[in-house]
Amino acid sequence: MRHGNKVNHLGRKTGHRKAMLQNMACSLIEHKRITTTIAKAKTLRVFIEPLLTKSKTDSTHSRRVVFSYLQSKEAVTELFRDVAPKIANREGGYTRIIRTGYRLGDNAEMCMIELVDFNELYNNNAGKKTTRRSRRGGKASEGVAATPVAETPVAEVVEETPVAEVVEEAPAAEVVEETPVSEVPEEAPAAEVVEEAPVAEVTEEAPAAETTDEEAPTTEEDKTEE
């Protein structure tokens, strides 16, 4: 049991543990994020954050101190050239640990340790800075050159286009509704006209055969009487 032991030895001797942390720190500076176990990530964070704070002061002494821990000229150069300007305004907390699950072989808890300022998904400071700059630039432009901004009639052109008025003046739906659909059957009732001219009445009014029959015998009787 490790009661009171603040240092996690990670199951290694002192030399092996220092070499491992040195290599992990160089890989984190080069790739900006690495995947390892939770125990190693927490130990690496304690190892590398003082070096990141030291890199804010770009001097020969700081470079030599950092090189004594990393033992890599490439890592020291990238730390002072690329990483230091990014973390210049940060007081601490340069790294972030994100748990990723458990390893299949030995069920060790895995995580990803990364530099906070190099993660574009979690870092939203860039968008806020751009909006603030744009607003300040807009105020400055209004104070310095107000006439060209006022002369650009972008809003006036949009307002003059009578899109809504054209739609109101030409109500297509209303014209279709006003077309006398109901008036056509009322004014021209085709069925009623046919009923007013009954064919049976015409035949009844003109009984041609009956008139001829009645007139014929009268004429024959007149002839016999004569």
HELIX and SHEET records of a PDB file:
HELIX    1   1 THR A   14  HIS A   31  1                                  18    
HELIX    2   2 ILE A   38  LYS A   54  1                                  17    
HELIX    3   3 THR A   60  LEU A   70  1                                  11    
HELIX    4   4 LYS A   73  GLU A   78  1                                   6    
HELIX    5   5 LEU A   79  VAL A   83  3                                   5    
HELIX    6   6 ALA A   84  LYS A   86  1                                   3    
HELIX    7   7 VAL A  116  PHE A  118  5                                   3    
HELIX    8   8 ASN A  125  VAL A  144  1                                  20    
HELIX    9   9 ALA A  146  GLU A  151  1                                   6    
HELIX   10  10 VAL A  154  GLU A  160  1                                   7    
HELIX   11  11 VAL A  163  GLU A  169  1                                   7    
HELIX   12  12 ALA A  172  GLU A  178  1                                   7    
HELIX   13  13 GLU A  183  GLU A  187  1                                   5    
HELIX   14  14 ALA A  190  GLU A  196  1                                   7    
HELIX   15  15 VAL A  199  GLU A  205  1                                   7    
HELIX   16  16 ALA A  208  GLU A  225  1                                  18    
SHEET    1   A 3 ARG A  33  THR A  37  0                                        
SHEET    2   A 3 GLU A 109  LEU A 115 -1                                        
SHEET    3   A 3 THR A  95  TYR A 102 -1                                        
END                                                                             
